[in-house]
Every structure is written in C-alpha cells, then in structure tokens.
Amino acid sequence: MEISNRNVSATTIEIVKHYMELGTSTEKIYVGSMKSLNGNPEIAWALLEDWEPSFFNL
C-alpha cells in the first residue's frame, strides 16, 4: 500500500493493486484497458491467451 503514498499515476496504482490481488498467485499474464468511470480510473482486465490454432504443433 506504500505505492498509494507515492507520486505515481492512477494507472500505476491500479496495476499494482491488480498484481497484489492476482499476480502473486499465478503465472498467467493479463492485459488491461483503462477508462475513466465518473472521474475514477477503471481497468477491464483480460487473460492473455493464444486463441489461434497452433500450426507448429500439428
């Protein structure tokens, strides 16, 4: 929570919060899209996955 006392962007604070909630317990990679919701930052997170069929593992 020390990050919230630093002079960092809202994006950085939201990324650190997400990492502390999920990132320490998984090796999965997430991507996020940030927008403003009533003047507050909101990030929609999605799991980064390969949705295309693998042509090299046939």
C-alpha positions in Angstrom: 0.0 0.0 0.0 3.0 2.2 0.1 2.6 2.9 -3.6 -0.5 4.9 -2.9 1.6 7.4 -0.9 3.9 8.0 -3.9 3.6 10.5 -6.7 2.5 8.0 -9.4 -0.2 7.9 -12.0 -3.6 6.3 -11.4 -2.7 3.7 -14.0 0.3 2.6 -11.9 -1.8 2.4 -8.7 -4.4 0.2 -10.4 -1.8 -2.1 -12.0 -0.1 -2.6 -8.6 -3.5 -3.3 -6.9 -4.3 -5.9 -9.6 -0.9 -7.5 -9.2 -1.2 -7.7 -5.5 -4.7 -9.3 -5.8 -3.9 -11.8 -8.6 -0.3 -11.6 -9.8 1.4 -13.0 -6.8 -0.6 -16.3 -7.0 -0.5 -17.0 -10.7 2.0 -17.1 -13.6 -0.8 -16.1 -16.1 -0.4 -12.8 -18.0 -3.2 -10.2 -18.0 -3.8 -7.2 -20.2 -5.9 -4.2 -19.3 -7.7 -1.4 -20.9 -8.2 1.7 -18.7 -11.0 4.2 -18.9 -12.5 6.9 -16.6 -15.7 6.0 -14.8 -17.2 9.0 -13.1 -13.7 10.5 -12.8 -12.2 7.4 -11.3 -9.8 5.0 -13.1 -11.3 1.7 -14.1 -9.3 -1.1 -15.8 -11.0 -4.0 -17.6 -8.6 -7.0 -17.2 -8.5 -9.9 -19.6 -6.3 -13.0 -19.6 -3.8 -13.0 -22.4 -4.4 -16.2 -24.3 -3.4 -17.6 -27.7 -6.7 -18.1 -29.4 -5.3 -19.1 -32.8 -4.7 -22.8 -33.6 -1.1 -23.8 -33.5 0.3 -24.6 -36.9 3.6 -25.7 -35.5 2.2 -28.4 -33.1 0.2 -30.4 -35.6 
